[in-house]
Amino acid sequence: MLANPGSLLAVLDRTVTAMGARMLSDWLASPLTDIDQIDARLDAVGELAGDESARALFRERLRGVYDIERLLARVTTGRSSPRDLCFIGRTLTDLPHLKQSIGALQSPLLGELNGQLELCPDVRDQLQASLVDDCPLTSRDGGFIRSGCNAELDELRE
């Protein structure tokens, strides 16, 4: 048993997102035991390890993805800010490019994950249409709803 499992994570962690770091930590804490799942994961990792350009493209695309798990947790608990909603919209805007990149790969596991990746275009479109590009951190700062989104609000502003 390791004296400090966190030190192992620091050695292995080359993730570019908070979601990736959490997933790696979870995988180290609860490793797979099913040989088919292990083989599927190894095939996916092997494909990415062998294709430096695909790996670089993924890393670059993932840099633009905000921590959607945490953002959605804030939304579902009623603690989200306008900026959180803006970050969700930006992430949803970047997802089609990521999905396209994953779809170009051959690994069955990556194909399965790609099929599960929901782009939520209706949510993305609503957020883009409703929120200004640079939302304030808190709603009490105001000014985060786009003009033209709500006639009554536009009238009150005038």
C-alpha positions in Angstrom: 0.0 0.0 0.0 1.3 3.5 -0.9 2.1 5.8 2.0 0.8 8.8 0.0 -1.6 7.9 -2.9 -1.7 11.6 -3.8 2.0 11.5 -4.8 1.2 8.8 -7.3 -1.5 10.9 -8.8 0.9 13.8 -9.1 3.3 11.6 -11.1 0.6 10.3 -13.4 -1.6 13.2 -13.9 -1.1 14.9 -17.2 -4.8 15.8 -17.6 -5.9 19.2 -18.9 -9.2 19.5 -17.2 -10.5 19.2 -13.6 -12.9 16.5 -14.9 -10.0 14.4 -16.2 -8.1 14.8 -13.0 -11.1 13.6 -11.0 -11.6 10.7 -13.4 -8.0 9.6 -13.1 -8.1 9.8 -9.3 -11.3 7.7 -9.4 -9.7 5.1 -11.7 -6.7 4.8 -9.4 -8.9 4.5 -6.3 -11.2 1.9 -8.0 -9.4 0.0 -10.8 -11.2 -2.1 -13.3 -11.5 -5.8 -12.6 -13.3 -7.0 -15.7 -10.8 -8.1 -18.3 -13.1 -7.0 -21.2 -13.4 -3.5 -19.8 -9.6 -3.4 -19.2 -8.9 -4.5 -22.8 -11.4 -1.9 -24.1 -9.7 0.8 -22.1 -6.2 -0.3 -23.2 -7.3 -0.3 -26.8 -8.6 3.2 -26.5 -5.5 4.4 -24.7 -3.3 2.6 -27.2 -5.0 4.3 -30.1 -4.5 7.8 -28.6 -0.9 7.0 -27.4 0.0 5.9 -31.0 -1.5 9.0 -32.7 0.3 12.1 -31.5 -1.7 14.5 -33.7 -5.1 13.2 -32.5 -3.9 13.3 -28.9 -2.7 16.9 -29.3 -6.0 17.9 -30.9 -7.9 16.4 -28.0 -5.8 18.1 -25.4 -6.3 21.4 -27.2 -10.1 20.9 -27.6 -10.4 19.9 -23.9 -8.7 23.0 -22.7 -11.8 25.0 -23.8 -14.2 22.7 -21.9 -15.2 24.0 -18.5 -15.8 21.7 -15.6 -19.3 20.8 -16.7 -19.8 18.3 -13.8 -19.3 21.0 -11.2 -21.3 23.6 -13.2 -24.3 21.3 -13.5 -24.1 20.4 -9.8 -24.4 24.2 -9.1 -27.4 24.5 -11.5 -29.2 21.5 -10.0 -28.7 22.8 -6.4 -29.8 26.3 -7.3 -26.4 27.8 -6.6 -25.3 28.7 -10.2 -24.2 32.2 -11.2 -24.7 33.9 -14.6 -21.0 33.1 -15.3 -21.6 29.4 -14.6 -24.4 29.4 -17.1 -22.2 31.3 -19.6 -19.4 28.6 -19.1 -22.0 25.9 -19.7 -23.0 27.6 -23.0 -19.3 27.9 -24.1 -18.7 24.2 -23.3 -21.8 23.2 -25.3 -20.5 25.3 -28.2 -17.2 23.5 -28.2 -18.6 20.0 -27.8 -19.4 19.4 -31.6 -15.7 19.8 -32.4 -14.7 17.3 -29.7 -17.4 14.9 -30.8 -16.2 15.1 -34.4 -12.6 14.4 -33.2 -13.7 11.4 -31.2 -15.8 10.1 -34.1 -12.7 9.9 -36.3 -11.1 7.2 -34.0 -11.5 3.5 -34.3 -11.6 2.3 -30.7 -15.0 0.7 -29.9 -14.9 2.3 -26.4 -14.3 5.7 -27.8 -17.0 5.1 -30.3 -19.4 4.1 -27.5 -18.5 7.2 -25.5 -18.9 9.4 -28.6 -22.4 8.0 -29.0 -23.3 8.9 -25.4 -22.0 12.5 -25.8 -25.2 14.6 -26.0 -24.6 18.0 -27.6 -27.8 19.6 -26.1 -28.3 22.1 -29.0 -31.5 23.4 -27.6 -29.9 24.3 -24.2 -26.8 25.8 -26.0 -29.0 27.9 -28.3 -31.1 29.2 -25.4 -28.0 30.1 -23.4 -26.3 31.8 -26.4 -29.5 33.8 -27.2 -30.2 34.8 -23.6 -26.8 35.6 -22.0 -24.3 38.3 -22.8 -20.8 37.1 -23.8 -19.1 38.1 -20.6 -21.5 37.5 -17.7 -20.9 38.9 -14.2 -20.0 36.6 -11.4 -23.2 37.3 -9.5 -26.8 37.9 -10.6 -27.1 41.0 -8.4 -24.5 42.7 -10.6 -27.1 42.6 -13.4 -26.5 43.1 -17.1 -26.2 39.4 -18.0 -29.4 39.1 -20.1 -29.0 40.1 -23.7 -31.1 43.0 -25.1 -33.9 41.7 -27.2 -34.2 38.5 -25.2 -37.2 39.7 -23.1 -39.4 42.6 -24.2 -40.5 43.4 -20.6 -36.9 43.5 -19.4 -35.9 45.7 -22.4 -38.7 48.1 -21.5 -37.6 48.3 -17.9 -34.1 49.0 -18.9 -35.2 51.9 -21.1 
